[in-house]
Amino acid sequence: MTSSDSPKRSAALWLPLAFIAAALVFRWMKLTSEGMTLLPNFSPWMALAFTGTLVMPRALPWWIWPAAMLGVNTLALGPTEALDVESLAIYAMYAGAALIAARRRGSFSIAQSLGGVLGCGLVFYIVTNTAAWLAVPEYAKTLAGWLQAQTTGLPGYAPTWHFLRNSLVSDLAFSALLLVAFNAEARLRSLPSLPWLRRAAA
């Protein structure tokens, strides 16, 4: 890459960055607006951590998105609620997804990127629900109790699989927006774009 390519590559990031900024604003609104109660677990976090890291240049460190998430939560909820042990463990899982994505920059197709964010979202769901199963006394500490935590949840509440559905839908939706934005601007500026199914042979 020549020095003249650098401004073009930087310019190709504006559209994905706009979607990332919009996703952070959406999260802020959900945290601070009592009326935004539709689609619990519908958030951009995993898409930002995994797919956002994939489409951003190597000059941006992988931990920038988990740090942004931490900042938004702290400003919206206050440090006491945003920095408790459970929340810190969640941020660590997002950081893990971002680190995995950073190691795969430039090698994933669009299909692999979407599959990757779905895999990260599923692992996140299983781990957090397992933690709830261990912590909540109403769950029997048996295999049946663990399966209940992963599927139907506790009586009187929405089934936990609803949260998985909403989470995976949001992961796919925000990731697709980022990937489409990245490819659209890359093609407009004659830059390399992500292949749909697999990376083209060198």
N, C-alpha and C positions, 0 to 999 in steps of 0.2 A: 504494500500500500504506500503510495506517495503522500507527501505532505499535503498536496492539494485535495486528497480524498478526505482528510479529517473533518473539514467543515461540513461536507456532504453527509458523512456518517453521523455527526452530531445533529445535523438538521433532521435526519430521519427519525430521531427520537422524540420529536415534539408531540406527535399524535399519541403514541403510547403513554407519554408522560401526562398528557391531558386526561386520559382515561384513568391513570393512577391517581391523579389529583381528585378527579370526580369520585373515585371509589373511597378515598379517604374522607371526603366531605360527606358522602353517603353514610359512612360509619359514624362520623361525628353526629349527624342528624339522628341516627338510630339510638345513640347513647344519650342524647340530650333532649329528645322530643318524646314526651309520654305517649303521643298519639301514634307513633310509628311502631306498632306491635304486630303487624302482619309478618308472616313468614319468619318465625323464630329461627335463628341460626343462618339466616340469609345474609351473608357478609362477604366482603372482598378479601379477607385476610389471607386465606390459603392461596388464592389466585395471585395476590401481590407477592407473597413470599416465594412461591415456586415459579409461576409463569413470568411475573415481573422481573425476577432475577434472570430468567432465561433470555429475555429480550433486551435487557440493559447491557451496556458495554462493560468489559472487564475493568475499566477504570473506576466504576462504581462498586464498592465493596458489597459482598453478599449480605452483610448484616444491616444494610441501610434500611431495608423494608421492615424487619423485626423492630428496629429502633423507631421507625416512623409509627408503627402500630402501638408501641409502648408509649410514645409521646402523645398520640391522640387519646388513648385510654386514660392516661394520667391527667391530661387537661380536662377531659370530659367527666371523669369519675372522681378525681382526687387521688392523691398518692396512697391513701390507706386502702381503698378498694382496688385500685389498679395494680398495686404492688404486693398483694398478699401472696402466700406460698402457692396457692392453686393457679393464680394468674401468671406468676413467674414461670411455673412449669409449662403453661400453655405457650408463653412467649418462646420458651426454649424449644418447643416442638416446631413452631413456625421457623425459628432460626435453623433447625435441622433441615427442614424442607428447603429453605433458601440455600443452605450449604450444599445440599445434594444437587440443586439446580445449577449452582455456580460451577460445579464440576462437569456439568453436561452442556454448558454453553457452546453453541456452534455445532452440536452433534445431534440434536433432536429435531425430528420433523414435527409438523403440527399435530399429527395423530399421536406421536410419542409424548408430546408436551401435554396434550389433554389426558392421555392415559396416566402420565406421571402425576398430574395434579389430582386426578381421581384416586390414585393409589395413596397419595399423601393424605387426602381427606378421609379416606376409609381408615387408615391407621390412626389418624387423629381421633376419629369417632370411637374406635374400639378402645384406645388407651384412656381417653377421658371418661368413657362410660365404665370402664373397669375400675378407675379411681373412684367413681361415684358408688359403684357396687361395694367397694371395700369400705367406703366412708359412711354410707347411709345405713343405719341399723335396720331399716325396714326390709332390706334385701337379705335373703338367706345366703349364707356364705357357702353355697354349694354350686355345682355346675348349673343346676336349674335356676338358681338365683342370678347367676352371671348371665345366662341366656335371657332371663327376664329383663335385666338391665340393658341388654343390647337390642331388645325388640319391643316389648310392650310397656316396659317401665312400671311405675307404681300406679295402683288404682287411683282414679280421681284426677289423673294428669293425662296429657296427650301422650300417645305411644312414642317411645324414644326413636322409633324408626322414622317418624315424621321429621325429627330434627336431622337425621341422616339424609333424608330425601332433600330437604331444603338446603342443607349444607352442600351436597354434591351438585345440585342445580346451580347454586350461586358460584361454586368453584368453576364449573364448566362455562357459565355465562360470562363471568368476568374474565376468565382466561381466554375465551373465544374473542372477546372484544379486544384484548391486548394483542393477540396474535394477528387478528384481521387488521388492526390499526398498524402494527409493525410492518406487515407485508404490503399493505396498501401504500404506505409512504415510501417504503423501500423501492417498490416498483416505479412510483412516480419519479423518484430521483435516481433510477437506474442503479440501485444498490442490490447486493445479494439478498434474496428473500428466503424464508423457510419453505422447504418442500412440504407437500401435503402428507405424503406417506413415508418417504425415506429420503435421507440426504443423497443428493446427486453424487455420482462417483467423481473423484477428483481427476 
